[in-house]
Structure formats: C-alpha cells, structure tokens
C-alpha cells in the first residue's frame, strides 16, 4: 500500500485522526490491505505523514477496537486475519471526504452530549506514558485482590487534593475508591441505610441517582429547588424525619444554582438533629469560571453527617470508571466491612495511573487548562443559541458546569424538541424528564458544550438543532 494515499487533508472539517482511520478502513475494505498485512509503526507513519504520534495512535486505537487491526507487540500491528470478505466490505463505500455517519458516531461524541469532558483536550501522551510505565512494572501484588477501599497511594493522593483544593480534612482511610457515583450510592445503601428508608432528593435532580435509589428500595421525597438551591424548610415540612438527603450543593444538577450558605447550615443542622445523612454529590465543582470554586458541604460538617462523593468522569474521562466517597472517621470500619463484601474496586493499574497523574502535578495543570477552555466553549454555545433562538430560549447566567440550561418558551414541548433533535444524531436532554414523575415541570433544554471546539462548531450544532425542530 502506498503511504501517500493515507495523507490527510489539513483543512478538512473531519479531524485528522478520523481521516486516517477512514483511509485505513477503506483500504482494507477495497483489498489494498489484505488480512495479515503489516501496517506501519506509529512512529514511522507519524514521521512519514508529518503528524503527531498521538494522532496516529488515536486512529490505530479505533481500528484495533473495531477489529480491523490486531496489535502483536514487538511483531507489529497487522490487518486482522479474520477479515476474509464476509464483513460487508463488498457494499459500495462512501468516499473518505464524506464518511458514513455510523462510523463517525462510534468515534466522536454527539453534539450537546451531557456528562462528557473535552476528549480532544485530554493529555493522551502523558496518560499513555504513565499507564505504560505502570503496566511494564506490574508485579505480583498488582495481580492480587485489593484491600477494601482501593489502592492506598490513590486514596492518599485524593485526600491531599481535597485538603488543598476543597478544604476537606480527611485521612486516606476515609476515602473509598469506587467504580462510579452510583457505586458509591450502592456502598452507602449497604452500610448506613435500609430498604424502606425515606430520603429527600432534589427536584429536578439527577435521574439516574433517583432510579438507582428507587431500585434499592428507598422511598424518595421530592424537594423543590429554587435560586438558592434545595428548599430545606420545605423538606422539613414534607418529611422532617427522613433518613437521608441527596444534594448537589456546589452546582445543582441540572439547574446550575449553588446552595446558599444559610441553607447549607440549615441542612447540616437538620441532619444533626435527626441523625440523618447528607449525601453530597460534588460532581463538577472543579469547573467554575467566575471566582474560586465554592466550598463543599463536607468542609462545614462539624457533626460527621456528610458522605462526600466525587468523580473522575468529568475531569478525566468517563470510560475510566473511577470515583470516590469520603466518609466520617467513625464510620470507616463499617464501610470497610461493606466494601470487602461488595468488591467494587476498579483495576489497580488504572488506580495507580491516576495516582501518578495526581502526584506528579499533571492533574492540577489539566484542571487549570480545562477551566479556561470550558469558559471559552460555553461562550461559543451561548452566543450561537442567542443568535438562533432570541427570546424563545432564556439562558440564565451560571458560574460553572459543563452544560447550558435554556428555558424553552416555544410552542413544542421540551421533550418533543429533544426527541426530534436526538433522532438526527444530537444528544439533548429535556428538563422535564429530570423532574419526579407527576410533578409540574418547567420547559427547558440541557445542552453540553465541552466538545464544541470552536464558535463554528457551536453554530453548526445549533443549526442542526433548528433543522430537526422544523421536521416536527
């Protein structure tokens, strides 16, 4: 195969790594690369095409994950011997300049997708270097079952980070590494709660947490949220003796408001009076674009009633499946006992890579970079929405987060708009589905902006939204 045919177009709207992926895929489908053929090494191909190694690595990773290529270590990377003409290669193929939508959907995030950080800005080279070093140095201890709570160097790194950046004083033993926020909720349910317990939950609030708690047998009491966050006094009236409250005080999900200091203190006082638990989901507190991040409830907790949950999904990447829970010191033995039975640890090599990433200063540098980047990208989306919708979409000014909330004033329902848009490849959430069933709901659209890399990308995504709405 002539390497010159792989050369990407620098000014194409399609990312270079995707162009490279598509050229390899087409070469395999058209027979220019046969099963078993060896492809160029990453370093040599990057040098030949004058590309960054990370760009070539990204294309190869997609090809390997989809089964087109097989990595054989020192023996090199080859076209899969199993591709023998029975995998749809005989069908007419779209030209590389107009790749099939299905192929792009596998490799790129959908416009407006929530809960996804900027994948194009992740420091892949640094990450791969750290992960590779850990993998090469893997010993017997790394292959054994891990202690309850997670890899201790990572727990130490998290405790140190929380002490400096979030004002939370905790020992590493109080930190429990989990495979996600819902895994942390599972640990809480098995340790300090029982099926049938009543609990406050923000309304509107994170629907996956709500569904998980309902499946765990909890009886949820929807408590309204206004511009000062959770209405604590309303919660007292609805269920004063509730056993727990689930809150997102720093950046309420999905409204984006912060819980005011008087209500923070009132919530902690209620928990102390009733010996109830406050489950604090601090899911994207790092991304505040005006002033310093707000202090978490945990930093104000004098009574030991706050269970603090954080995640690496928004600050690194969600496929890592890594989060953590900080519990009061006197609860550590109970949580260790439950964690030893649930066996919720993620692979130790991933935990070790994150620990190295934090200890060597990459984590803090990455956060600083992303705050500036997300501030720009939020501005791109807000400007595009205001230009396209005018007064039909009211966008409140929020200080942080990874999504924009627009209150919808059009004739169509927000759920109809979201359904029409998502059928065309977008990823919009209707605000109404974040409300408890049977509760009156404001009409609004939730739009992620982290992967809108330019003003033009934002305008293009908004145009697609308008076109989808016209079809309804």
N, C-alpha and C positions, 0 to 999 in steps of 0.2 A: 504493500500500500504506500502511495506517495504521501509523505508527511505534509506536503504543501497543501493537499486537499483539506487538511484539518485546520488551516489557518483561519481564525475567527475574524469577523468584521468589527472593527473598533467602534464604529458609530452606530451599530445596530441597537435597537431598544432591548433586544434579548441579551441578558447577562452573558459574559464571555464563557463562564464555566458551563452554562446551559448550551451555548452554541457548540462547544467542544463535545459535550455529552451527545447532542443530536447528530453530530457528524460521525462519531464512532457508531452510534446505534444504526444510522443509515448504511454505513459501510458494512456492518455485519449483516443487515437485512438484505442488502443488494449483492452479497457474496464477495465483496472486495476484501473482506476479512473473513477467513474461514474458521470453523471450530478448531481449537488447538493452537491457532496462530498466536505468537507472542507480540504484545504491544510494547511500544517504547516505555522505558522507565520514566517516572515522573520528572526526575531532574533533567534528563536529556531532552524530553519533549518540551519542557518549560524553556530550556535554553534555545532549542531549535525554533520555537514559535515566539520567543521573546515575551514570555508570560511569567507571572509569579508562580512559584511552586504550589502555593495554596489554591490557586485557580485550577490547575491541573488535578491536584488531589481531590478537590470537590467534585469534578466531573467523573474521575475514576471511582470515587466512593458511591456515586449514584449508579454507575454502570455495574459495580460489584453488587450493590444491594438489590438491584433489579435482576441479577442473574446473567447479565451479558458477559461480564468478565469474572475471572477467578484469580485471586492473589495467591501465589505459591511461594511467598517468602523470597529467599535467595534465588530461586529458579525463575523469578519474574512474574509478570501478570499476563494471562493468556485469555483468549476468547473461550468461553465455556464450551467444552466438547459436547455438551448436551443439546446445543442449538443445531439441530440437524434438519431444519426446514419445516418442522411441524409446529412452529410457534407464531404463525401469522405473518411471516416475512414475505410471502408471495403477494400480499394485498398491496394495491397502489399506495405509495407513500407520499406524504406531503413534503414539499421542499423544505430545506433547512431554514429558509427565511420565514416560513410560516409553519412552525412546529404544531403538532396536534395538541389541542387543549388538554387532553388527558395526560400527556407527557409532562406538560408544564405544571399541572395541578399536583403531580407527585413530587415535584422538586422545589416548588416555591409556595410560600404562604398565600392564602387567598386575601384579596383586598379587604381591609377593615377587620381582619380576624382578631378576636379578643384573646388576651392572655398569652400573647406571643411576643417575646422581645425581638429586637432588631437582629435577625440572624446574619445579615450581611456585615454587621459590625462586631461580631464575636471574634475574639482573638484566637483563631483556629491554630495558627502556627505555635503559639505559646502553649496552648492546651495539648496539642498533639505531642509536643516535645516533653511536657511534664508526664503525660499519660504513658508515652513510650518508655521513659526512664523508669517509671514505676513497674511497667509490665516486664521490662528486662530484668529488674531486680526482684521479681516476685519470689518469695521464699515459702517454706512450709507453713509458717504462721498465717500467711495470706490465704492459704487454701483451707484453713480450718474454720469451724463455726466461730462467729464473732461474739464478743461479750454483749449482753443486753445493753441497749442504749447507743451502740455504734462505735466506730473507730475513734479511739481516745484522742489522737492528735487532732482530728477534725473537731471533736467536741471542745477541745482546748482553744482551737482557732475561732470557733463560733463564739465561745464565751468571751474571748478577748475582743473580738469585733463588736459584740453587743455592748460591752463595757465602755468602749471608746465612742462608738457612733450612736448608740441608742440609750445610753445611760442606765443600762440594766446590769446590776452587780450580781453575778451568779458564778457558781463553781462549775467546772466542766461536767461533774457528775449530775448536775441538774439538767443538762442538755441531753435530749434523746433524739437521735437521728432517725428519721422515718423516710418512707418512700413517697411521701406527698402529704399535703394538708389533710386529706381525708383519712390517711393512715394515722395521722396524729389524732384526729377525732375518734378513730376506732380505739386507739390506746386509751383515750380519756374515758370513753364509754365503758371499757372493760375494767377500769381502775377506780373511778370515783362516782360513776353514775350507774343507774339500774333501769331496765326497761320499765316504761310507765312514768318515768320522771318528767315533770313539766319544765320547759325551758323557754326563755324569751329568744326570739330571733328577729332580726331587723326586717322590716317590711317597707320597701322592697329590699331583698337581700340575695346573697349568692345561692342560686337554685340547687347546685349540686350538694352543698352542705345541708340544705334543707331536706333534700330527698334522702341523703345518707342517714341523717338523724331519725327521720321517719321510719326508714327500714330497720334502724336499730331499736325501734320501739319507743322512742321519745315522743311526748305529747308537746307539740310546739305551739307557742302563743305569739302570734304576730304583733310586734310593737312598732308603731309608725316612726318614721324618720323625717325630720324637718331640717331647716338650715343649720341647726346646732347639733345635728346627729340624732342618736336614739333618744326618744322621749321617755326618760326614766320614770317620771311620775305617772305616765300612762301605763307603763309596765307594772308599777306597783299596784295600780287600781285593777288591772286585768288579772294579775297573778302575783300577789305580794310574796308568796312562799315558794316561788319557782326555784328549782334546784340549780339552774344554770342560766347564763345569758351568753349568746354568741354575737360578737360585735366586731366591726372593722373601724375602730375609732380614728385612726390617722387619716385614712382616705376611704370613706364609706363606699362599699361596693353595692350598687353601681352609681350612686348619686354624686360621689366625689367630695362630699362635705366632710368637715372634721368635727369630732365630738368636742363640744366646748368644755373648758375647764370646770365650770360649775357642775355640769352633767357627769364629767369623769369622776369627780369627787363624790357625787350623789350615787353613782353606780357602784363605786367601791364601798361606800357606806352601807348600801343595801346588801351587797354580798357579805360584808362582815356581820351585819345584824342577823342574817338568815343562814349564815354558814353555807352560802351558795358559791358557785364557781363562775368566774368570768372567763370565757374562752376568747382571747384576743387574737384575731387573725390580722397580722401586720403584713399583708401580702405584697404591697408595693410601696412601702414607706420610703424606700431609698430615692424614689423619683419625685422630688418636689422641686419645682422650678422657680419658686419665689421664696427666698429666705432659707433657713435651715430646716431639715426635717423635724416634724413635731415629735415631742417625746411620747413614748408609748405609755399605755396604762400601767404596764408592768413596772416602770420606773417610779410610779407613785404608790405602788402596792405595799402598804405597811402591815397588812394583815395576812399576807400569804394566801390570797384567794384568786389570783390571776394565773391562768395557764396560757403562756405566750407561744404562739405558733408563727414561724417564719418559713420562707421557702426560697430555694434557688431557681425555681422555674422562671421567674420574671427577670432575675438579674443575670443568670447564665443561659440556660435553655431548658425547656420543659421535658425533653427526652431524657434528661439526666435522672429524673425521678428521685429528687432529693429535697427533703425539708427537715425541719427540726421543731422540737417542742421543749420549752423551758418550764420546769415545774418547781413549786416551792421546795425548799430544802427538806422539810419534814415529810414530804411525800415521796422522796426518792426511792426508799425501799419498796413501796407499793408499786410504783411504776416499773421498777426493775423486775419485780416478780411477774407483772403482766407482760412486759416486753420479752422476757425469756420464753414465755409460752407462745406469744404471737409470732415471734421470729420475723420481724418486719424489716430487718436491715437490708439496705441495698448492697451491691458488691463492694468489697473492701477496696478494690483497686480504684473504683470511682470515688469513693470517700477519700482515699489517700491523695488522689489527684486534686480534688477540691481543697484539701488541707494544704498541699504545697502551693496551690494557686493563691490562697489567702496569706499564708505565712511569708511568701516571697514578695508580697506587695502588689501582685497583679490585680487582685480583687478590688482594692481601693482605687487603683488607677482606672480600672474598667468602669467602675461606678461613676467616677468623675467625668469620664468621657461620655458615658451614656446620658447623664443628666443634661449636658449641653446639647447632645444630638436629639434627644426626645423633645426638648424645648423647641428646637427648630422644626421638627417634624409635626408637632402639634400645631404650630403656627401655619404650616403648609395646609393642613387639613381644614382648620378653622377658616382660613381665608377662602379656600375653594368652596366650602359649604355656604358661607355667607354670600359669595358671589352667585352661586347657583340657586339657592333657596330663598334668600332675602328673609322676610319676616315669617315665612312658613316654618322655619326651624329656629327656635330660640336656643342659643348656646350659652349656658351660664359660664362665667369665668371661674375656673378651678385652678388650684395651685400646683396640682401634680397628677400622677397616674399615667396609664398607657392607653386610655381611651377618651373619646369625646362623647358627651351626652348632649343630644339635641332634642328639646321638647317639640314634638310634632304637632302642627296645627292644620295639617291638610285634611282633605275630605276622607281619604282612605285611613283605615286603622293602621297602627304601627305594625301589628302582626302581619297584615296584608302586604305592607311595603317590604317588610323583612323577607317574607316568603317569596315574593316576586324577585327581589334582588338576589337572594341566595340561589334561586333556580337558575340564575345567569352567572353563577360562579363567584358571587360575593359572599361575605360572611358577616352579616349584620344581625344584631340581637334587638328584638323589640323589648322596650322597657316593661311592657305589661306582663311578659312571662316571668319577670323577676318578682312579681307580686304573689302573695299567697292566694291560693285558689279561692274564688268567691269574693275577694277584696276588690274594691274600686281601684282603678289604676289610671295614672297619668299616661298619656301617649308620648312615647319617646323612642329615639333610635340610639343604640350604643355602637360606636364606630372606633375600632382600633386604628392607631396611626403609626405604630412602631416600625412597620416595614414599608411605609411610604417614603421612599428615599429622596424625593425631590418634590418641588412645587408642581412640576408637570405630572409626576406620578399621582399626586393627590387630585389634581384636576381631572386626570383621566379616569380615576376610580369614581369620582363624583359623577362624571358624565355617564359612566356605565350604570350608576345607580339611577340617574334620571331616565335613561333609556329603558331600564327594567320597569320603572314605575309607569311609564307610558303604555306598557304592554298589558297592564292590569285593567 
